[in-house]
């Protein structure tokens, strides 16, 4: 879980489906819905690079 006391740069290398603001960010960035994002994470893990790579296939 994100520590809200430390407001640094967000870690965009991982996708955290437990944080609504991250789900919103990634679904907009990737132009997919939440269900598709969850399915991709279930398949390849929560690495943003792996999810992007899988989308390109």
C-alpha distance matrix in Angstrom:
0.0 3.8 6.5 9.0 11.8 11.9 13.1 14.2 14.9 12.2 11.9 14.2 14.9 12.2 11.5 8.3 10.2 7.6 7.8 11.5 12.3 11.4 13.5 16.1 16.3 16.8 19.1 21.2 21.3 22.3 24.5 23.3 22.0 18.8 20.7 22.0 18.6 17.3 20.6 20.4 17.0 18.5 21.5 20.4 16.8 13.9 15.9 17.0 20.3 20.9 20.2 22.6 25.1 25.2 25.8 28.7 30.4
3.8 0.0 3.8 6.0 8.8 8.5 9.3 10.6 11.5 9.3 9.8 12.6 14.0 12.0 11.7 9.2 11.6 9.5 8.0 11.3 11.0 10.5 13.4 15.3 15.0 16.0 18.8 20.2 20.1 21.8 24.0 23.3 22.4 19.6 22.0 23.0 19.5 18.9 22.3 21.7 18.5 20.7 23.4 21.9 18.4 15.1 16.3 16.8 20.1 21.3 20.7 22.5 25.2 25.8 26.1 28.7 30.8
6.5 3.8 0.0 3.8 5.4 5.8 7.8 9.8 11.9 10.8 12.0 15.2 16.7 15.2 15.3 12.9 15.3 13.0 11.3 14.3 13.6 13.7 16.8 18.4 17.9 19.3 22.1 23.2 23.1 25.1 27.3 26.8 25.9 23.1 25.7 26.7 23.2 22.7 26.1 25.5 22.3 24.3 27.1 25.5 21.9 18.6 19.6 20.1 23.2 24.7 24.2 25.8 28.6 29.3 29.7 32.2 34.4
9.0 6.0 3.8 0.0 3.8 5.4 6.1 9.3 11.6 10.9 13.2 16.0 18.3 17.0 16.6 14.3 16.3 13.9 11.5 13.5 12.4 13.4 16.6 17.4 17.1 19.2 21.8 22.4 22.6 25.0 26.8 26.7 25.7 23.2 26.1 27.3 23.9 23.7 27.3 26.8 23.9 26.2 29.0 27.5 24.1 20.6 21.5 21.4 24.7 26.4 25.5 26.8 29.9 30.7 30.5 33.0 35.5
11.8 8.8 5.4 3.8 0.0 3.8 6.1 9.3 12.5 12.9 15.1 18.3 20.4 19.6 19.8 17.7 19.9 17.5 15.2 17.3 16.0 17.0 20.3 21.0 20.4 22.5 25.3 25.7 25.7 28.2 30.2 30.2 29.4 26.9 29.8 30.9 27.5 27.3 30.8 30.1 27.2 29.5 32.1 30.4 26.9 23.5 24.1 24.1 27.1 29.1 28.5 29.7 32.6 33.7 33.7 36.0 38.5
11.9 8.5 5.8 5.4 3.8 0.0 3.8 5.9 9.3 10.2 12.3 15.7 17.7 17.4 18.2 16.7 19.5 17.7 15.4 17.6 15.8 16.1 19.7 20.5 19.2 21.1 24.2 24.5 24.0 26.5 28.9 29.2 28.8 26.5 29.5 30.1 26.5 26.6 30.0 28.8 25.9 28.5 30.8 28.7 25.3 21.9 21.9 21.8 24.6 26.8 26.5 27.4 30.2 31.6 31.7 33.8 36.4
13.1 9.3 7.8 6.1 6.1 3.8 0.0 3.8 6.9 8.1 11.1 13.9 16.6 16.7 17.1 16.1 18.8 17.5 14.5 16.2 13.7 14.2 17.9 18.1 16.5 18.9 21.9 21.7 21.2 24.1 26.2 26.9 26.7 24.9 28.1 28.5 25.0 25.6 29.0 27.8 25.2 28.1 30.2 28.2 25.1 21.4 21.3 20.5 23.3 25.7 25.2 25.7 28.7 30.2 29.9 31.8 34.7
14.2 10.6 9.8 9.3 9.3 5.9 3.8 0.0 3.8 6.3 8.9 11.8 14.3 15.1 16.3 16.0 19.1 18.5 15.7 17.5 14.8 14.4 18.2 18.6 16.3 18.2 21.6 21.3 20.2 23.0 25.5 26.5 26.8 25.1 28.3 28.2 24.6 25.5 28.6 26.9 24.4 27.5 29.3 26.8 23.9 20.3 19.5 18.7 21.0 23.7 23.6 23.8 26.6 28.5 28.4 29.9 32.8
14.9 11.5 11.9 11.6 12.5 9.3 6.9 3.8 0.0 3.8 6.5 8.7 11.4 12.8 14.1 14.7 17.8 17.9 15.2 16.7 13.7 12.7 16.4 16.7 13.9 15.5 19.0 18.6 17.0 19.8 22.5 23.7 24.4 23.1 26.2 25.8 22.1 23.4 26.4 24.3 22.2 25.5 26.9 24.4 21.7 18.1 16.9 15.7 17.8 20.8 20.6 20.5 23.3 25.3 25.1 26.5 29.5
12.2 9.3 10.8 10.9 12.9 10.2 8.1 6.3 3.8 0.0 3.8 5.9 8.9 9.5 10.4 10.9 14.0 14.4 11.8 13.5 10.7 9.2 12.8 13.6 11.0 12.2 15.8 15.9 14.5 17.0 19.7 20.5 21.0 19.5 22.5 22.2 18.5 19.6 22.7 20.8 18.5 21.9 23.4 21.1 18.4 14.7 13.9 12.7 15.3 17.9 17.5 17.7 20.7 22.4 22.2 23.9 26.8
11.9 9.8 12.0 13.2 15.1 12.3 11.1 8.9 6.5 3.8 0.0 3.8 5.5 6.4 8.4 9.6 13.1 14.0 12.3 14.5 12.4 9.8 13.0 14.6 11.9 12.0 15.8 16.4 14.6 16.3 19.5 19.9 20.7 19.1 21.6 20.9 17.2 18.1 20.8 18.6 16.2 19.4 20.7 18.0 15.3 11.8 10.6 9.9 12.3 14.8 14.9 15.5 18.1 19.8 20.1 21.8 24.4
14.2 12.6 15.2 16.0 18.3 15.7 13.9 11.8 8.7 5.9 3.8 0.0 3.8 5.5 7.0 9.5 12.5 14.4 12.7 14.2 12.1 8.9 11.5 12.8 9.8 9.2 13.0 13.5 11.2 12.8 16.1 16.8 18.0 16.9 19.5 18.3 14.7 16.3 18.6 16.1 14.3 17.9 18.8 16.1 14.0 10.5 8.9 7.0 9.4 12.3 11.9 12.0 14.8 16.7 16.7 18.2 21.0
14.9 14.0 16.7 18.3 20.4 17.7 16.6 14.3 11.4 8.9 5.5 3.8 0.0 3.8 6.9 9.9 13.1 15.3 14.5 16.5 14.9 11.4 13.4 15.4 12.7 11.1 14.6 15.8 13.2 13.8 17.5 17.7 19.1 17.9 19.8 18.3 14.7 15.9 17.7 14.9 12.8 16.2 16.6 13.5 11.5 8.5 5.9 5.2 6.9 9.5 10.3 10.8 12.9 14.8 15.7 17.0 19.4
12.2 12.0 15.2 17.0 19.6 17.4 16.7 15.1 12.8 9.5 6.4 5.5 3.8 0.0 3.8 6.4 9.6 11.8 11.6 13.9 13.2 9.5 11.1 13.8 11.9 10.1 13.4 15.4 13.5 13.8 17.1 16.6 17.3 15.4 17.1 16.1 12.4 12.9 15.1 12.7 10.1 13.3 14.4 11.7 9.0 5.5 4.6 5.2 8.2 9.5 9.5 11.3 13.5 14.5 15.5 17.6 19.6
11.5 11.7 15.3 16.6 19.8 18.2 17.1 16.3 14.1 10.4 8.4 7.0 6.9 3.8 0.0 3.8 6.2 9.0 8.9 10.7 10.5 6.8 7.5 10.6 9.5 7.5 10.4 12.8 11.7 11.8 14.7 13.7 13.9 11.8 13.7 13.1 9.3 9.8 12.5 10.7 8.2 11.5 13.2 11.5 8.8 5.1 6.3 6.0 9.8 10.4 9.0 11.1 13.9 14.1 14.5 17.2 19.2
8.3 9.2 12.9 14.3 17.7 16.7 16.1 16.0 14.7 10.9 9.6 9.5 9.9 6.4 3.8 0.0 3.8 5.4 5.8 8.5 9.2 6.2 7.1 10.6 10.5 9.4 11.8 14.4 14.2 14.5 16.8 15.5 14.7 11.8 13.8 14.2 10.6 10.0 13.3 12.6 9.6 12.1 14.7 13.6 10.4 7.1 9.4 9.8 13.5 13.7 12.3 14.7 17.4 17.2 17.6 20.6 22.3
10.2 11.6 15.3 16.3 19.9 19.5 18.8 19.1 17.8 14.0 13.1 12.5 13.1 9.6 6.2 3.8 0.0 3.8 5.5 7.1 9.1 6.9 5.8 9.5 10.7 9.5 10.6 13.8 14.4 14.2 15.8 13.8 12.3 8.9 10.6 11.8 8.7 7.5 11.1 11.4 8.9 10.8 13.9 13.8 11.1 8.5 11.5 11.7 15.4 15.0 12.9 15.5 18.2 17.3 17.3 20.7 22.2
7.6 9.5 13.0 13.9 17.5 17.7 17.5 18.5 17.9 14.4 14.0 14.4 15.3 11.8 9.0 5.4 3.8 0.0 3.8 6.4 9.1 8.1 7.9 11.1 12.6 12.4 13.6 16.3 17.3 17.6 19.0 17.1 15.1 11.6 13.4 15.2 12.4 10.8 14.4 15.1 12.3 13.7 17.1 17.0 14.0 11.4 14.4 14.9 18.6 18.4 16.6 19.2 21.9 21.1 21.1 24.5 26.0
7.8 8.0 11.3 11.5 15.2 15.4 14.5 15.7 15.2 11.8 12.3 12.7 14.5 11.6 8.9 5.8 5.5 3.8 0.0 3.8 5.6 5.4 6.4 8.8 10.0 10.9 12.4 14.4 15.5 16.6 17.9 16.7 15.0 12.0 14.7 16.2 13.2 12.7 16.4 16.6 14.2 16.3 19.3 18.9 15.9 12.8 15.0 14.7 18.5 19.1 17.1 19.1 22.2 21.9 21.5 24.7 26.7
11.5 11.3 14.3 13.5 17.3 17.6 16.2 17.5 16.7 13.5 14.5 14.2 16.5 13.9 10.7 8.5 7.1 6.4 3.8 0.0 3.8 5.4 5.1 6.1 8.6 10.0 10.6 12.3 14.2 15.4 16.0 14.9 12.9 10.2 13.4 15.2 12.7 12.7 16.5 17.0 15.3 17.4 20.4 20.3 17.9 14.8 17.0 16.0 19.8 20.4 17.8 19.4 22.8 22.3 21.2 24.5 26.6
12.3 11.0 13.6 12.4 16.0 15.8 13.7 14.8 13.7 10.7 12.4 12.1 14.9 13.2 10.5 9.2 9.1 9.1 5.6 3.8 0.0 3.8 5.5 5.1 6.1 8.7 10.0 10.7 12.2 14.3 15.2 14.9 13.8 11.9 15.5 16.6 13.7 14.6 18.3 18.0 16.5 19.2 21.8 21.1 18.7 15.3 16.7 15.1 18.7 20.0 17.6 18.5 22.2 22.2 21.0 23.8 26.4
11.4 10.5 13.7 13.4 17.0 16.1 14.2 14.4 12.7 9.2 9.8 8.9 11.4 9.5 6.8 6.2 6.9 8.1 5.4 5.4 3.8 0.0 3.8 5.3 5.0 6.1 8.4 9.8 10.3 12.0 13.7 13.3 12.7 10.7 14.0 14.5 11.2 12.2 15.7 15.0 13.3 16.3 18.6 17.6 15.2 11.7 12.9 11.3 15.0 16.3 14.1 15.1 18.6 18.8 17.9 20.7 23.3
13.5 13.4 16.8 16.6 20.3 19.7 17.9 18.2 16.4 12.8 13.0 11.5 13.4 11.1 7.5 7.1 5.8 7.9 6.4 5.1 5.5 3.8 0.0 3.8 5.5 5.3 6.0 8.4 9.8 10.5 11.5 10.4 9.1 7.0 10.4 11.1 8.2 9.3 12.8 12.7 11.5 14.3 16.6 16.3 14.5 11.5 13.3 11.8 15.4 15.9 13.1 14.4 17.9 17.4 16.2 19.3 21.6
16.1 15.3 18.4 17.4 21.0 20.5 18.1 18.6 16.7 13.6 14.6 12.8 15.4 13.8 10.6 10.6 9.5 11.1 8.8 6.1 5.1 5.3 3.8 0.0 3.8 5.6 5.4 6.2 8.6 10.2 10.3 10.1 9.1 8.2 12.0 12.7 10.4 12.3 15.5 15.3 14.8 17.6 19.7 19.4 17.9 14.9 16.2 13.9 17.3 18.3 15.3 15.8 19.5 19.2 17.3 20.2 22.8
16.3 15.0 17.9 17.1 20.4 19.2 16.5 16.3 13.9 11.0 11.9 9.8 12.7 11.9 9.5 10.5 10.7 12.6 10.0 8.6 6.1 5.0 5.5 3.8 0.0 3.8 5.7 5.4 6.1 8.6 9.9 10.7 11.0 10.6 14.2 13.9 11.2 13.6 16.5 15.4 14.9 18.2 19.8 18.8 17.3 14.1 14.5 11.7 14.8 16.5 13.9 13.8 17.6 18.0 16.2 18.6 21.6
16.8 16.0 19.3 19.2 22.5 21.1 18.9 18.2 15.5 12.2 12.0 9.2 11.1 10.1 7.5 9.4 9.5 12.4 10.9 10.0 8.7 6.1 5.3 5.6 3.8 0.0 3.8 5.3 4.9 5.9 8.0 8.2 9.1 8.8 11.9 11.0 8.0 10.8 13.3 11.8 11.6 15.0 16.3 15.2 14.1 11.2 11.6 8.8 11.8 13.1 10.2 10.3 14.0 14.2 12.6 15.2 18.0
19.1 18.8 22.1 21.8 25.3 24.2 21.9 21.6 19.0 15.8 15.8 13.0 14.6 13.4 10.4 11.8 10.6 13.6 12.4 10.6 10.0 8.4 6.0 5.4 5.7 3.8 0.0 3.8 5.6 5.3 5.6 5.1 5.6 6.3 9.6 8.7 6.9 10.0 12.3 11.5 12.2 15.2 16.4 16.2 15.7 13.4 14.2 11.6 14.3 14.9 11.4 11.5 15.1 14.6 12.3 15.1 17.7
21.2 20.2 23.2 22.4 25.7 24.5 21.7 21.3 18.6 15.9 16.4 13.5 15.8 15.4 12.8 14.4 13.8 16.3 14.4 12.3 10.7 9.8 8.4 6.2 5.4 5.3 3.8 0.0 3.8 5.5 5.0 6.9 8.2 9.8 13.0 12.1 10.6 13.8 15.9 14.9 15.7 18.9 19.8 19.3 18.8 16.3 16.5 13.3 15.7 17.0 13.8 12.9 16.5 16.6 13.9 16.1 19.1
21.3 20.1 23.1 22.6 25.7 24.0 21.2 20.2 17.0 14.5 14.6 11.2 13.2 13.5 11.7 14.2 14.4 17.3 15.5 14.2 12.2 10.3 9.8 8.6 6.1 4.9 5.6 3.8 0.0 3.8 5.7 8.1 10.5 11.8 14.7 13.0 11.0 14.4 16.2 14.3 15.0 18.5 19.0 17.8 17.5 14.9 14.4 10.8 12.6 14.5 11.7 10.1 13.8 14.6 12.0 13.7 17.1
22.3 21.8 25.1 25.0 28.2 26.5 24.1 23.0 19.8 17.0 16.3 12.8 13.8 13.8 11.8 14.5 14.2 17.6 16.6 15.4 14.3 12.0 10.5 10.2 8.6 5.9 5.3 5.5 3.8 0.0 3.8 5.5 8.7 10.4 12.5 10.1 8.6 12.4 13.4 11.4 12.9 16.1 16.1 15.3 15.6 13.8 13.4 10.1 11.5 12.5 9.3 7.8 11.2 11.4 8.5 10.6 13.7
24.5 24.0 27.3 26.8 30.2 28.9 26.2 25.5 22.5 19.7 19.5 16.1 17.5 17.1 14.7 16.8 15.8 19.0 17.9 16.0 15.2 13.7 11.5 10.3 9.9 8.0 5.6 5.0 5.7 3.8 0.0 3.8 7.0 9.9 11.9 9.9 9.6 13.3 14.2 13.1 15.0 17.9 18.0 17.9 18.4 16.8 16.9 13.8 15.3 15.9 12.4 11.1 14.2 13.8 10.4 12.5 15.3
23.3 23.3 26.8 26.7 30.2 29.2 26.9 26.5 23.7 20.5 19.9 16.8 17.7 16.6 13.7 15.5 13.8 17.1 16.7 14.9 14.9 13.3 10.4 10.1 10.7 8.2 5.1 6.9 8.1 5.5 3.8 0.0 3.8 6.8 8.2 6.2 6.7 10.1 10.8 10.4 12.5 14.9 15.4 15.9 16.4 15.2 16.1 13.6 15.4 15.2 11.4 11.3 14.1 12.8 9.8 12.7 14.8
22.0 22.4 25.9 25.7 29.4 28.8 26.7 26.8 24.4 21.0 20.7 18.0 19.1 17.3 13.9 14.7 12.3 15.1 15.0 12.9 13.8 12.7 9.1 9.1 11.0 9.1 5.6 8.2 10.5 8.7 7.0 3.8 0.0 3.8 5.6 5.4 6.3 8.8 10.1 10.9 12.5 14.4 15.6 16.7 16.8 15.6 17.2 15.2 17.6 17.1 13.3 14.1 16.9 15.1 12.7 16.0 17.6
18.8 19.6 23.1 23.2 26.9 26.5 24.9 25.1 23.1 19.5 19.1 16.9 17.9 15.4 11.8 11.8 8.9 11.6 12.0 10.2 11.9 10.7 7.0 8.2 10.6 8.8 6.3 9.8 11.8 10.4 9.9 6.8 3.8 0.0 3.8 5.5 5.0 6.1 8.6 9.9 10.5 12.2 14.2 15.4 14.8 13.4 15.7 14.4 17.3 16.6 13.0 14.6 17.5 15.6 14.0 17.6 19.0
20.7 22.0 25.7 26.1 29.8 29.5 28.1 28.3 26.2 22.5 21.6 19.5 19.8 17.1 13.7 13.8 10.6 13.4 14.7 13.4 15.5 14.0 10.4 12.0 14.2 11.9 9.6 13.0 14.7 12.5 11.9 8.2 5.6 3.8 0.0 3.8 5.4 5.1 6.2 8.7 9.9 10.4 12.3 14.4 14.4 14.0 16.6 15.8 18.3 16.8 13.3 15.4 17.6 15.0 13.8 17.5 18.2
22.0 23.0 26.7 27.3 30.9 30.1 28.5 28.2 25.8 22.2 20.9 18.3 18.3 16.1 13.1 14.2 11.8 15.2 16.2 15.2 16.6 14.5 11.1 12.7 13.9 11.0 8.7 12.1 13.0 10.1 9.9 6.2 5.4 5.5 3.8 0.0 3.8 5.4 5.0 6.2 8.6 9.8 10.6 12.3 13.0 12.9 14.8 13.7 15.6 14.0 10.5 12.2 14.1 11.5 10.0 13.7 14.4
18.6 19.5 23.2 23.9 27.5 26.5 25.0 24.6 22.1 18.5 17.2 14.7 14.7 12.4 9.3 10.6 8.7 12.4 13.2 12.7 13.7 11.2 8.2 10.4 11.2 8.0 6.9 10.6 11.0 8.6 9.6 6.7 6.3 5.0 5.4 3.8 0.0 3.8 5.5 5.2 6.2 8.6 9.9 10.6 10.5 9.6 11.5 10.4 12.9 11.7 8.1 10.2 12.8 10.8 9.8 13.5 14.8
17.3 18.9 22.7 23.7 27.3 26.6 25.6 25.5 23.4 19.6 18.1 16.3 15.9 12.9 9.8 10.0 7.5 10.8 12.7 12.7 14.6 12.2 9.3 12.3 13.6 10.8 10.0 13.8 14.4 12.4 13.3 10.1 8.8 6.1 5.1 5.4 3.8 0.0 3.8 5.4 5.1 6.1 8.6 10.1 9.4 9.1 12.0 12.1 14.7 12.9 10.0 12.9 14.9 12.6 12.6 16.3 16.9
20.6 22.3 26.1 27.3 30.8 30.0 29.0 28.6 26.4 22.7 20.8 18.6 17.7 15.1 12.5 13.3 11.1 14.4 16.4 16.5 18.3 15.7 12.8 15.5 16.5 13.3 12.3 15.9 16.2 13.4 14.2 10.8 10.1 8.6 6.2 5.0 5.5 3.8 0.0 3.8 5.5 5.0 6.2 8.8 9.6 10.5 13.1 13.3 15.1 12.6 9.8 12.8 13.9 10.9 11.2 14.8 14.7
20.4 21.7 25.5 26.8 30.1 28.8 27.8 26.9 24.3 20.8 18.6 16.1 14.9 12.7 10.7 12.6 11.4 15.1 16.6 17.0 18.0 15.0 12.7 15.3 15.4 11.8 11.5 14.9 14.3 11.4 13.1 10.4 10.9 9.9 8.7 6.2 5.2 5.4 3.8 0.0 3.8 5.4 5.0 6.1 7.4 8.3 10.0 10.1 11.4 8.9 6.1 9.2 10.2 7.5 8.2 11.7 11.9
17.0 18.5 22.3 23.9 27.2 25.9 25.2 24.4 22.2 18.5 16.2 14.3 12.8 10.1 8.2 9.6 8.9 12.3 14.2 15.3 16.5 13.3 11.5 14.8 14.9 11.6 12.2 15.7 15.0 12.9 15.0 12.5 12.5 10.5 9.9 8.6 6.2 5.1 5.5 3.8 0.0 3.8 5.3 5.3 4.5 5.1 7.8 8.9 10.9 8.6 6.7 10.4 11.7 9.8 11.0 14.4 14.8
18.5 20.7 24.3 26.2 29.5 28.5 28.1 27.5 25.5 21.9 19.4 17.9 16.2 13.3 11.5 12.1 10.8 13.7 16.3 17.4 19.2 16.3 14.3 17.6 18.2 15.0 15.2 18.9 18.5 16.1 17.9 14.9 14.4 12.2 10.4 9.8 8.6 6.1 5.0 5.4 3.8 0.0 3.8 6.0 5.8 7.9 10.8 12.5 14.2 11.3 9.9 13.6 14.2 11.6 13.3 16.6 16.2
21.5 23.4 27.1 29.0 32.1 30.8 30.2 29.3 26.9 23.4 20.7 18.8 16.6 14.4 13.2 14.7 13.9 17.1 19.3 20.4 21.8 18.6 16.6 19.7 19.8 16.3 16.4 19.8 19.0 16.1 18.0 15.4 15.6 14.2 12.3 10.6 9.9 8.6 6.2 5.0 5.3 3.8 0.0 3.8 6.1 9.1 10.9 12.4 13.1 9.6 8.8 12.2 11.9 9.0 11.3 14.2 13.2
20.4 21.9 25.5 27.5 30.4 28.7 28.2 26.8 24.4 21.1 18.0 16.1 13.5 11.7 11.5 13.6 13.8 17.0 18.9 20.3 21.1 17.6 16.3 19.4 18.8 15.2 16.2 19.3 17.8 15.3 17.9 15.9 16.7 15.4 14.4 12.3 10.6 10.1 8.8 6.1 5.3 6.0 3.8 0.0 3.8 6.9 7.7 9.6 9.8 6.2 6.5 10.0 9.4 7.6 10.6 13.0 12.5
16.8 18.4 21.9 24.1 26.9 25.3 25.1 23.9 21.7 18.4 15.3 14.0 11.5 9.0 8.8 10.4 11.1 14.0 15.9 17.9 18.7 15.2 14.5 17.9 17.3 14.1 15.7 18.8 17.5 15.6 18.4 16.4 16.8 14.8 14.4 13.0 10.5 9.4 9.6 7.4 4.5 5.8 6.1 3.8 0.0 3.8 5.7 8.5 9.8 7.2 7.5 11.2 11.6 10.5 12.9 15.5 15.7
13.9 15.1 18.6 20.6 23.5 21.9 21.4 20.3 18.1 14.7 11.8 10.5 8.5 5.5 5.1 7.1 8.5 11.4 12.8 14.8 15.3 11.7 11.5 14.9 14.1 11.2 13.4 16.3 14.9 13.8 16.8 15.2 15.6 13.4 14.0 12.9 9.6 9.1 10.5 8.3 5.1 7.9 9.1 6.9 3.8 0.0 3.8 6.2 8.7 7.5 7.2 10.5 12.0 11.6 13.2 15.9 17.0
15.9 16.3 19.6 21.5 24.1 21.9 21.3 19.5 16.9 13.9 10.6 8.9 5.9 4.6 6.3 9.4 11.5 14.4 15.0 17.0 16.7 12.9 13.3 16.2 14.5 11.6 14.2 16.5 14.4 13.4 16.9 16.1 17.2 15.7 16.6 14.8 11.5 12.0 13.1 10.0 7.8 10.8 10.9 7.7 5.7 3.8 0.0 3.8 5.4 5.2 6.3 8.7 9.9 10.7 12.5 14.5 15.8
17.0 16.8 20.1 21.4 24.1 21.8 20.5 18.7 15.7 12.7 9.9 7.0 5.2 5.2 6.0 9.8 11.7 14.9 14.7 16.0 15.1 11.3 11.8 13.9 11.7 8.8 11.6 13.3 10.8 10.1 13.8 13.6 15.2 14.4 15.8 13.7 10.4 12.1 13.3 10.1 8.9 12.5 12.4 9.6 8.5 6.2 3.8 0.0 3.8 5.5 5.1 6.1 8.5 9.9 10.6 12.4 14.6
20.3 20.1 23.2 24.7 27.1 24.6 23.3 21.0 17.8 15.3 12.3 9.4 6.9 8.2 9.8 13.5 15.4 18.6 18.5 19.8 18.7 15.0 15.4 17.3 14.8 11.8 14.3 15.7 12.6 11.5 15.3 15.4 17.6 17.3 18.3 15.6 12.9 14.7 15.1 11.4 10.9 14.2 13.1 9.8 9.8 8.7 5.4 3.8 0.0 3.8 5.5 5.1 6.1 8.6 9.9 10.7 12.7
20.9 21.3 24.7 26.4 29.1 26.8 25.7 23.7 20.8 17.9 14.8 12.3 9.5 9.5 10.4 13.7 15.0 18.4 19.1 20.4 20.0 16.3 15.9 18.3 16.5 13.1 14.9 17.0 14.5 12.5 15.9 15.2 17.1 16.6 16.8 14.0 11.7 12.9 12.6 8.9 8.6 11.3 9.6 6.2 7.2 7.5 5.2 5.5 3.8 0.0 3.8 5.5 5.0 6.1 8.6 9.9 10.9
20.2 20.7 24.2 25.5 28.5 26.5 25.2 23.6 20.6 17.5 14.9 11.9 10.3 9.5 9.0 12.3 12.9 16.6 17.1 17.8 17.6 14.1 13.1 15.3 13.9 10.2 11.4 13.8 11.7 9.3 12.4 11.4 13.3 13.0 13.3 10.5 8.1 10.0 9.8 6.1 6.7 9.9 8.8 6.5 7.5 7.2 6.3 5.1 5.5 3.8 0.0 3.8 5.4 5.1 6.3 8.8 10.2
22.6 22.5 25.8 26.8 29.7 27.4 25.7 23.8 20.5 17.7 15.5 12.0 10.8 11.3 11.1 14.7 15.5 19.2 19.1 19.4 18.5 15.1 14.4 15.8 13.8 10.3 11.5 12.9 10.1 7.8 11.1 11.3 14.1 14.6 15.4 12.2 10.2 12.9 12.8 9.2 10.4 13.6 12.2 10.0 11.2 10.5 8.7 6.1 5.1 5.5 3.8 0.0 3.8 5.5 5.1 6.4 9.0
25.1 25.2 28.6 29.9 32.6 30.2 28.7 26.6 23.3 20.7 18.1 14.8 12.9 13.5 13.9 17.4 18.2 21.9 22.2 22.8 22.2 18.6 17.9 19.5 17.6 14.0 15.1 16.5 13.8 11.2 14.2 14.1 16.9 17.5 17.6 14.1 12.8 14.9 13.9 10.2 11.7 14.2 11.9 9.4 11.6 12.0 9.9 8.5 6.1 5.0 5.4 3.8 0.0 3.8 5.4 5.2 6.7
25.2 25.8 29.3 30.7 33.7 31.6 30.2 28.5 25.3 22.4 19.8 16.7 14.8 14.5 14.1 17.2 17.3 21.1 21.9 22.3 22.2 18.8 17.4 19.2 18.0 14.2 14.6 16.6 14.6 11.4 13.8 12.8 15.1 15.6 15.0 11.5 10.8 12.6 10.9 7.5 9.8 11.6 9.0 7.6 10.5 11.6 10.7 9.9 8.6 6.1 5.1 5.5 3.8 0.0 3.8 5.4 5.3
25.8 26.1 29.7 30.5 33.7 31.7 29.9 28.4 25.1 22.2 20.1 16.7 15.7 15.5 14.5 17.6 17.3 21.1 21.5 21.2 21.0 17.9 16.2 17.3 16.2 12.6 12.3 13.9 12.0 8.5 10.4 9.8 12.7 14.0 13.8 10.0 9.8 12.6 11.2 8.2 11.0 13.3 11.3 10.6 12.9 13.2 12.5 10.6 9.9 8.6 6.3 5.1 5.4 3.8 0.0 3.8 5.5
28.7 28.7 32.2 33.0 36.0 33.8 31.8 29.9 26.5 23.9 21.8 18.2 17.0 17.6 17.2 20.6 20.7 24.5 24.7 24.5 23.8 20.7 19.3 20.2 18.6 15.2 15.1 16.1 13.7 10.6 12.5 12.7 16.0 17.6 17.5 13.7 13.5 16.3 14.8 11.7 14.4 16.6 14.2 13.0 15.5 15.9 14.5 12.4 10.7 9.9 8.8 6.4 5.2 5.4 3.8 0.0 3.8
30.4 30.8 34.4 35.5 38.5 36.4 34.7 32.8 29.5 26.8 24.4 21.0 19.4 19.6 19.2 22.3 22.2 26.0 26.7 26.6 26.4 23.3 21.6 22.8 21.6 18.0 17.7 19.1 17.1 13.7 15.3 14.8 17.6 19.0 18.2 14.4 14.8 16.9 14.7 11.9 14.8 16.2 13.2 12.5 15.7 17.0 15.8 14.6 12.7 10.9 10.2 9.0 6.7 5.3 5.5 3.8 0.0
